[in-house]
Amino acid sequence: MRVRLPADGAWSTVREYLAERLAPRAAVIDEMLAAGRIVDAGGRPVGADTAYVPGMFVWFHRELPDEERVPFPVEVVHRDEHIVVADKPHFIATTPRGSHVTETVLARLRRELGVPTLGAAHRLDRLTAGLVLFTVRPEERGAYQSLFRDRLVHKEYEAVAPYAPALDLPVTVRSRIHKERGVLAAQEVPGEPNAVTRVELVEHREGRARYRLLPHTGQTHQLRVHMSALGVPILGDPLYPVVTGPVPAGDFRRPLQLLARVLEFTDPVTGHSHAFRSGRTLLAWSAHDDWAGEGPAR
């Protein structure tokens, strides 16, 4: 990690700043300083009495906590000199965030493909499976990210949820969704709609149904919120309609039955038309008893 010391502040030493801002305990910083594991831009060890200089850069390796390995492979469905499209399993985060750092799709692909410059063009929730687009060249990342920002990507999701015969489908759901930082679940609130989803019925049997979900916007947890609002919450959802989560690390039972099935777009760099489809299946549809039991996800 590279840390730049703020231009304004009352710290007298580098140690004071790092201990206050970056470590849960000052002893962690003291140990790193004593071991010479914090260095300046020239590679020279920073001492406990090194003076604080506004704008100065210091470098160190971040100590990562042990993470529970997600025991499912990330499948690469397409790779060229510009992009990588991965088919991610349930339970693994797309990019490093919070306690998920090494056990993320991005970290795995950087290691497995040997492409340290790989970056994500968008994200999927950790509990959602399916297609994710990554970029190879940092200078091109903005062009691909703008596809999602400008809604130029056709996305289709598949979900398994209860079958409701009285629900008149297809239907387009419009609402305003607000997600407060630090709160697990998002909420529908009064106001101008900022989330739009078309919901279609694909087939049903034994009280369950497969639904095709077409999001026209990209609010956090949008599909999960809208399905719950329709009275057919997605199977395996720990947040909607009732918060029972978060899912504990290492618990791979009953994955959320939501899959990013289709990703279609015109490549902003090459001009080629891309159409990708996930090869995964939702277990609550193909083998409901396995999904409802104690076995791991697939």
Beta strands, then each sheet from edge to edge (+ up, - down):
strand 1: 2-4
strand 2: 39-40
strand 3: 57-59
strand 4: 75-79
strand 5: 83-88
strand 6: 119-120
strand 7: 129-135
strand 8: 154-162
strand 9: 171-178
strand 10: 187-189
strand 11: 195-205
strand 12: 208-215
strand 13: 258-266
strand 14: 273-277
sheet 1: 1+ 3- 2+
sheet 2: 4+ 5- 7+ 6-
sheet 3: 4+ 5- 7+ 13+ 8- 12+ 11- 9+ 10-
sheet 4: 4+ 5- 7+ 13+ 14-
end
